[in-house]
Amino acid sequence: MIVTKLGARRDEKGGWLPAFTPEALTQAVEDNLRNLGLDVMEVVNLRSMLDVHGPKEGSLEPQVEAMIKLKERGLIRHIGLSNVTAKQVADAQAMTPIACVQNLYNLANRQDEALLDQLAAQGIPYVPFFPLGGFSPLQSDQLSEVANELSATPLQVALAWLLQRSPNILLIPGTSSPEHLKQNLASAEVKLTPEIVQRLDGIGKP
Ligand SMILES: NC(=O)c1ccc[n+]([C@@H]2O[C@H](COP(=O)([O-])OP(=O)(O)OC[C@H]3O[C@@H](n4cnc5c(N)ncnc54)[C@H](OP(=O)(O)O)[C@@H]3O)[C@@H](O)[C@H]2O)c1
């Protein structure tokens, strides 16, 4: 299933420019459909651009309304949200069903603990972006120690930790390497004991 996200476009230097008006969102879905050769997008995430670097409180009502219209036109089957606060999720849910939430979360970035649990209680997938730390992959002595003990790589342990954290977590680690892809898939087989989970939990505690 293809999941895309809307809210920004790239400039010539690769920077991110907000494309967050209802008109720009509509245009982006039409572009996605044409570029992917599809009649309908299964899941489209509305990525908040109120702040490019992280979630920021503020109304997303005009944008969510635009997504609802696209759904009514049959161009989108399910709406997701990205880079959002718990309040923005609740406000959007008062307008339309939300299929998934994609926010920054990994072993070292745990600001979303409460939102993750709330979504789990509602049976809504939580998709951590930068599951491996993004541009600077996660590094920690504790992580390396555990990886050595389990004969796994540190990043496999980081993914295994996410998988055990909550049943609603879906993983999207990015890689340009077939070898890393294999390792990342194999992380589902890395079993973490409660004692190891406790040690790993310590990494992200404020
Ligand atoms: N919604 C949002 O605002 C938002 C923001 C950022 C990212 N995302 C999404 O999140 C997903 C993941 O993001 P991402 O790829 O930037 O970050 P990531 O998955 O946290 O990390 C990717 C980095 O880890 C390396 N890596 C991957 N597997 C590895 C392995 N087994 N061993 C060693 N290094 C490994 C990759 O290098 P190699 O290529 O060498 O493997 C790459 O440098 C993407 O789908 C992205 O679009 C969404």
The ligand as an SDF file (V2000), in Angstrom:
LIG
                    3D

 48 52  0  0  0  0  0  0  0  0999 V2000
    6.5720   13.1190    8.1450 N   0  0  0  0  0  0  0  0  0  0  0  0
    7.7290   13.7340    8.2410 C   0  0  0  0  0  0  0  0  0  0  0  0
    7.7960   14.9110    8.5440 O   0  0  0  0  0  0  0  0  0  0  0  0
    8.9940   12.9730    7.9970 C   0  0  0  0  0  0  0  0  0  0  0  0
   10.2420   13.5410    8.3300 C   0  0  0  0  0  0  0  0  0  0  0  0
   11.3830   12.7730    8.1190 C   0  0  0  0  0  0  0  0  0  0  0  0
   11.3100   11.5080    7.5830 C   0  0  0  0  0  0  0  0  0  0  0  0
   10.0820   10.9980    7.2730 N   0  0  0  0  0  0  0  0  0  0  0  0
    9.9550    9.6400    6.7130 C   0  0  0  0  0  0  0  0  0  0  0  0
   10.4870    8.6870    7.6340 O   0  0  0  0  0  0  0  0  0  0  0  0
   11.0390    7.5780    6.9210 C   0  0  0  0  0  0  0  0  0  0  0  0
   12.4340    7.2870    7.4480 C   0  0  0  0  0  0  0  0  0  0  0  0
   13.2240    8.4540    7.4270 O   0  0  0  0  0  0  0  0  0  0  0  0
   14.7520    8.4610    7.1020 P   0  0  0  0  0  0  0  0  0  0  0  0
   15.0810    7.4170    6.1360 O   0  0  0  0  0  0  0  0  0  0  0  0
   15.1040    9.8760    6.7820 O   0  0  0  0  0  0  0  0  0  0  0  0
   15.4020    8.1660    8.5550 O   0  0  0  0  0  0  0  0  0  0  0  0
   15.7780    6.8190    9.3280 P   0  0  0  0  0  0  0  0  0  0  0  0
   15.0020    5.6620    8.8000 O   0  0  0  0  0  0  0  0  0  0  0  0
   15.7210    7.1200   10.7750 O   0  0  0  0  0  0  0  0  0  0  0  0
   17.3450    6.6760    9.0100 O   0  0  0  0  0  0  0  0  0  0  0  0
   17.8320    6.4450    7.7480 C   0  0  0  0  0  0  0  0  0  0  0  0
   19.3630    6.4660    7.8740 C   0  0  0  0  0  0  0  0  0  0  0  0
   19.7870    5.2830    8.5480 O   0  0  0  0  0  0  0  0  0  0  0  0
   20.6720    4.5640    7.7010 C   0  0  0  0  0  0  0  0  0  0  0  0
   20.3370    3.1370    7.8580 N   0  0  0  0  0  0  0  0  0  0  0  0
   19.1820    2.5150    7.5460 C   0  0  0  0  0  0  0  0  0  0  0  0
   19.2360    1.2080    7.8720 N   0  0  0  0  0  0  0  0  0  0  0  0
   20.4710    1.0090    8.3980 C   0  0  0  0  0  0  0  0  0  0  0  0
   21.1390   -0.1230    8.9040 C   0  0  0  0  0  0  0  0  0  0  0  0
   20.5480   -1.3230    8.9610 N   0  0  0  0  0  0  0  0  0  0  0  0
   22.4110    0.0150    9.3550 N   0  0  0  0  0  0  0  0  0  0  0  0
   23.0320    1.2130    9.3040 C   0  0  0  0  0  0  0  0  0  0  0  0
   22.4490    2.3350    8.8440 N   0  0  0  0  0  0  0  0  0  0  0  0
   21.1740    2.2310    8.3820 C   0  0  0  0  0  0  0  0  0  0  0  0
   20.4280    5.0390    6.3010 C   0  0  0  0  0  0  0  0  0  0  0  0
   21.6150    4.9560    5.5480 O   0  0  0  0  0  0  0  0  0  0  0  0
   21.7640    3.9010    4.3430 P   0  0  0  0  0  0  0  0  0  0  0  0
   21.0330    4.4730    3.1800 O   0  0  0  0  0  0  0  0  0  0  0  0
   23.2360    3.8100    4.1710 O   0  0  0  0  0  0  0  0  0  0  0  0
   21.1700    2.6010    4.8040 O   0  0  0  0  0  0  0  0  0  0  0  0
   20.0390    6.5050    6.5460 C   0  0  0  0  0  0  0  0  0  0  0  0
   21.2150    7.2890    6.6960 O   0  0  0  0  0  0  0  0  0  0  0  0
   10.9980    7.9740    5.4450 C   0  0  0  0  0  0  0  0  0  0  0  0
    9.8810    7.3310    4.8630 O   0  0  0  0  0  0  0  0  0  0  0  0
   10.7820    9.4770    5.4630 C   0  0  0  0  0  0  0  0  0  0  0  0
   10.0630    9.9440    4.3510 O   0  0  0  0  0  0  0  0  0  0  0  0
    8.9230   11.6900    7.4750 C   0  0  0  0  0  0  0  0  0  0  0  0
  1  2  1  0
  2  3  2  0
  2  4  1  0
  4  5  1  0
  4 48  2  0
  5  6  2  0
  6  7  1  0
  7  8  2  0
  8  9  1  0
  8 48  1  0
  9 10  1  0
  9 46  1  0
 10 11  1  0
 11 12  1  0
 11 44  1  0
 12 13  1  0
 13 14  1  0
 14 15  2  0
 14 16  1  0
 14 17  1  0
 17 18  1  0
 18 19  2  0
 18 20  1  0
 18 21  1  0
 21 22  1  0
 22 23  1  0
 23 24  1  0
 23 42  1  0
 24 25  1  0
 25 26  1  0
 25 36  1  0
 26 27  1  0
 26 35  1  0
 27 28  2  0
 28 29  1  0
 29 30  1  0
 29 35  2  0
 30 31  1  0
 30 32  2  0
 32 33  1  0
 33 34  2  0
 34 35  1  0
 36 37  1  0
 36 42  1  0
 37 38  1  0
 38 39  2  0
 38 40  1  0
 38 41  1  0
 42 43  1  0
 44 45  1  0
 44 46  1  0
 46 47  1  0
M  CHG  2   8   1  16  -1
M  END
$$$$
